Amino acid sequence: MPTTVLTAALAIKLPGIVKMWRDPLLRAVGGLLVFACAVFVFAAPRTITWTNQVAGVPNIAAPWVYSLLTALCASWLLLIIAWRNGLADRSAATRRVTRWVIAAYAGVVVALWVLFALADVPVERPRDLDTYYANTPFMREEILLYLLAHTVACTVTARLIWNWIRTPGLDGWLRGGLRFLGFGYSTNLLFDAAKLTAVGARWSGHDLDWLSTDLAPSAACVSATLVAVGFILPHAGQYAAEQRRIRAGHRALRPLERLLRGVTGGREPFTPRATAELRLIRRETFIRDALLQLSRYLDEGLRARARAAALALGHDTGRADALAAAVAVLDAVETRRHAPDPGTVTPPPLSACASPSGPDPAYLLQEIQAVSRALSRPDEITAVRARAAAPAESVPAHD
């Protein structure tokens, strides 16, 4: 399960990593996910047995898995450095810390292989190697070294993430993802505690191997799953929110689209497999094209009176503008229906227009969402039209 979730996270991140490889943050994320997947693949008992058989050396999978885990620890710290400081921070201190992390954990990897070469571990132990060889010279030091390197990385990463979560102004999805990461790295400490306790018990002559063989792997699986979800959540959440916004915008334009469809005789193109973004663009394009056809029928004088009427009814300025535009569109639609031949239509007098050049459809073209929402409230439209049709002196003047 953790391998599947981590692979899914890597698949989501991979296009961005390839496209923006120079970004240290994306490189760190990519390295972390690759090493995390590799750890769970090569730490499986069947894979351990296969690795030993292919190499022809008993237990050589141990330093290999320990090395992958150490590289994963380094990628955690590099990720936090890049994530917290950002791409723009290329200060000497940041570069120095980055080099220190790489050098320290590379040194740990080298030491792991040297210690394994010095150790005598002839009996293959795919599941309980840490406790079986806990008292073996050099292998004892190797086991302790990788566990300490892992514990330090988990502790530092978890602390930095929990401090970061308290930073004000974080995006909600990012904060949620950080919480999962924080819980994931904190759970990793349970893995270290179980392993160290089991090894320490062996040193004192006791048997708590179940902590290493049963509890520690379970904690690692839970931790990896939480970490993967922490990386997926911000992207998946933001994508889902954007899709909801697009679909809501598409639905909100339906009243205006249906009104204009009956006037122009056309309709927006429809493709069953079209994305939500494409459907929204097509609906917006259809509406704007239809409004341009209606622009010669717009009565700016009526729109101005409708705006004053909406303000008099207690609507705020934005709502009043949308209601006034909706009234003007309805009037233009009725005029267009009664005069299908454009040549027979007498344009509104210049005195009724906002400018001497004629009706101005700019507001309609820019605020089609607001106008469509206004059309979905016929009771408000009716009230505004009735008040706008009243004698001019009965409508209070508004700026």
N, C-alpha and C positions, 0 to 999 in steps of 0.2 A: 504493500500500500504506500509506504513512504517513497519508494522508488517511482511509482506511478505518479504521485502528486508532484514530486520534484521534477520529473520529466515534463509534466504538463507546465509547470512554472518556467522551465527552461525553454519550452516551445513558445510560450507567450513572449518571453523576453528576447528570444534569439533574433528576430528580424531587426529590432532596435539595436541590439549589440553589433550585428554585422554592419548596419548602416552607419552607426556612430561609434566605430571601434576606438577612436582617439579619446573618447570620454572615459576617464578613469573610473567613474562610478559604474558605468555599464560593464566595463571590463571586470571590475570587482564582482559584480552580480553574476556575470557569466562564469567566472572562475569558481565562485562559491557553489553555484548550482551544478556545475560539471563535477567538481570534487565531491559534493554531497551524493550525487547519483553514483559516482564510482565507489565511494565508501560502502554504500548499501549493496551494490552489486558484488564487490569483491569480498565483503565481510560475511556473505552467506556461507554456511558450512559446506554446501556442495561446491561453490566456487573456490573456497579455500582448498578443498581436496583436489580439485582440477588443477589449480595453480601449482600445488606441490608436485603433482604428477607430471605436468608439462615441464617444470623446471628441473625435476629430478632431485630436488633437495628437500628433505623433510622440514616442514614448518616455515619454508621461505615466504609463504603468504603472510606471515606475521609482520615482518618489517615492511612489506609492501602495503598492507592495510594500515599499519601504524603511520607510514609515510603519507598515505592519502589523507588520513585523519589529521595529521599535522599540517599538511597543506591546506586542508579545509579550515583549520583554526586560523592560519595566517590570512586566508581570504576573508574570514569574519572581520578581523581587525582592519584589513585594508579597506573593506567595504565601509566600515564605520568612519574611517579617516576620510574617504572620498565623499561619503554621504553627508557627513556633518560639515565639512569644509567647503564642499562644492567645487565645480570645475574651475571657477575663477581663482581659487586659492592655490597658488603655486609658490607659496612662501618657502623660505629656507627651512623653517621649522617643520612644515608639513612634509617636505621632501626628506628631511632628516629622520622623522618618525617612520615614514614609509620604508626607507632603506633599513632602518633598525629592525623593523618587523620582519622584512624579507630575510635579512642576514641572520637574525636570531632563529627563525623557524627553519631556514635552510641548514643552519648548523645542527639543529635538532635532528633533521632528516639524516644528515651525514652520520651523526652519532648513533642513530638507530641501526644503521647498516654495519657500522664498525662493531658495535656491541653484539649484534647477531653473529657476525663472523667469529667473534671470540667465544661465544657461548657454545655449550654442548647440549643440543636439543634433538636427539635422534628419534624420539617417539612422536609421531604425528598426533596432534590434539586439535581438531578443527573447531571444537566448541569451548573447551575449558583450558586453553593454553595459558592464560594469565595466572590462574590459580595453580595449575599443575607444575609450572616452572617458576612459581613465586620465590622459591628459595635457591634457584639455580644461579650460580655466579654469572655475571654479565647480562643474562636474560632478565634477572631480577631488576637490575639497573635500567634495562631497556623498557620494561613494563612501567616502572615508576616514572621514567622520563616522559614517555608519551602521555601518561595520565596527568602529570603535572602541567605539561604544555597545554593539554586540552582544558584543564581546570582554569588555568590563568586566562586563556582566550575566552572561555565561557563567562567567567566572572567579569572581566573588563567589558566585553560586548554587552552583556545583560545590563550592567550598571549604566553604561552610556545610553543605551536605548531607553531605559526607564527614566533617566534624567531628561532625555529628549522629548518623551511623551508629554511631560509637564510644560513644554514650551508653548506659550499662547500663540494663537493664529494658525495652527496646523490645520490642513484640510481634514475633514472628517474621515474620509476613506484612508488617508495616510496615517492618521492617528490610530484607526482600527488595525491597519496592517502592522504598525509598530507594536501594538499591544500583543498581537499574535507572536511577533518576533521576540518580544520580551519574555512571554511565557515559554516560548520554545527554547530559548537559550537558558532560561532558569531551570527548565526541566532537564536540560543537558547536565546540569550540576548533580542531579539525582543519579545519572549514569556514572559520573566520576565518583560520587560518594559510595555507590554500591560496589564499584570495582575496587576502590581503595580499601574499603572495609573488608571485602573478601580476601584481598591480597594480604592485608594486615593480619587477618585471622590466621592465615597460613603461616605467617612469620611467628605467631605466638602459639602455634601448634593446634589451632582450632579449625573446624571445617564449616565455613559459611559460603561454600562454592555457589549455592543457589542464587546468591546476590549477583554474582558475576554472570552466571549462565542463563538466568531467567529474568531477574528484575532489570539489570542493566540494558539488555537488548530491547526490552519493552519500553523503557524510558527513552532510549535512542530513537525508536520508531515514533513514539508520540512527539518527541522534540522535533524530528525532521518534518513530520506532517504539519506541525504548528508553524515552523519556519517557512515551509513552502506556501502555506495559506497566507502567511504574512506578506510574502512577495506577490502572490496572486491577487489578494483582496483589493489593494489600491487600484490596480489596472482594471480588474473585473468590475469593481464597484463604479469607477468613473465611466467605464464603457456602458454599463447598464443604466446609469443615470443619464448619460448622453442619449442613449436610445429611447428612454422614456421621454426625454425632452423633445426629441424629434417626432416621436409618435403623437405626443400631446399637441405639438404644433401642427401636425398634419390634420388631426381631428378638429382642432380649433378653426382651421380654414374651411371646414366643410360647409357651414352656412353660406359663406360668401361664394364658394365655388358652385354650389347648387343654384344660387340666385343667378349667377352670371352664365351658367350653362344653359339656362332656359332662354337667355337673351341672344347669345351668340350662335346658338345651334351647335356648338362644338363641345368637346369635353377633353379633359386631360388624358394624355396617353397612359395606358395601364399595361403593366407587364407583371405577371404573377411572381416571377422570381426577382423582381427589382428590389434593391435594398431600401430600407426606410429613408435613408438620406436622398436617394434618387427620387422616390415617390414624393417627398416633400418639395424637392427642387422642381419637379414637373408640375405639382399643384400650384406652387408660387408663380411659376412662369405662365401657366394658363391664366391665372387670376390677373396678373399684371398686363398680359396681352389683351384680355377682355376689358380691363379698365381703360386702357388706352383707346379702345374702340368706342367706349362710352364717354370719353373725356369731353367731346363736343356738346354732350347733352347735360353736363354738370351745371348746376345753377349755384354760383358762388354766393349770390344774395340769400338764397334759401339756406345754404350752409351756415352763413353768418348768423341768420336769425335762429337757426336750430341750435347753434352753439350758445347763443345768449339764453335761449329757452332752457337748455340743459343746465347751465349755470344757475339760472333762476330756480330750477327744481332741486338744487342742492348738490349737484354732481361736482366733483373736482375737475380741474382743468383738463387733465389727461382723458378722463372719462367723457367730459363734454366734447372734446375734439373728436373722439371716436364716434359718439352718438351723432354728432352733426355730420360727420362724413358718411355714416350709414344712412342717414335721412337723405343726404344728397345723392347717394348711389341708388337708393330705392326710387327717388324721383326721376333720376336719369333712366333707370330701367323702364319705368312706366312711360316716359316720353319716347324712348326707343321703340317700345312695343306699339305705340299708337302712331308712330311715324317711321315705318321701316325704311323708307327711302330717305337717305341723308339729305338729299337736295330739298326736301320739303320742310326740313326743320329750320326754324328761325332761332339762331343762337340767342342766349340771354343778352339783355342790353348791357353795354359797357358799364353803366352805373351800378349794376348788380354784381360786377365781377371784382375779384380781389385786386386785379391789375388790369390795365388797359389792353393787355395782350390776349385776354380771354381766360377761360377756366384753367386753373392750375391743379393738375392731378398728382403733384409731387407727394403731398401728404398721404394720399390713398396708396400710392405705389410703395411708400416706405413703411406704412403702418397697417398693412393688410391684416395682420393678426388682431390688432385692437379693433379694427372695423368689423371683422368677422365675429369676434366675441360680442360686440355690441348688437349685431344682427341676431344673435342667439337669445336676446332678451326682448321679445316683441312688445311686452308691456311698457318698457321704458321707451322704446322707439315710438310707440303710439302716443305716449304722454308728451314727448318732445315735439312730435309732428303737430299735435293738436295745439300746443302752446305757441309753436313757431307760426302756425296759421292764424293766430289771433291778431288783432290790429296792432300795429307797431308800437303805439303809445302805451299799450297795456303790458308790454314786456319791459321789465327793468333794464336799464342800460348797464353793460359791463365792459370793462376794458378788455 
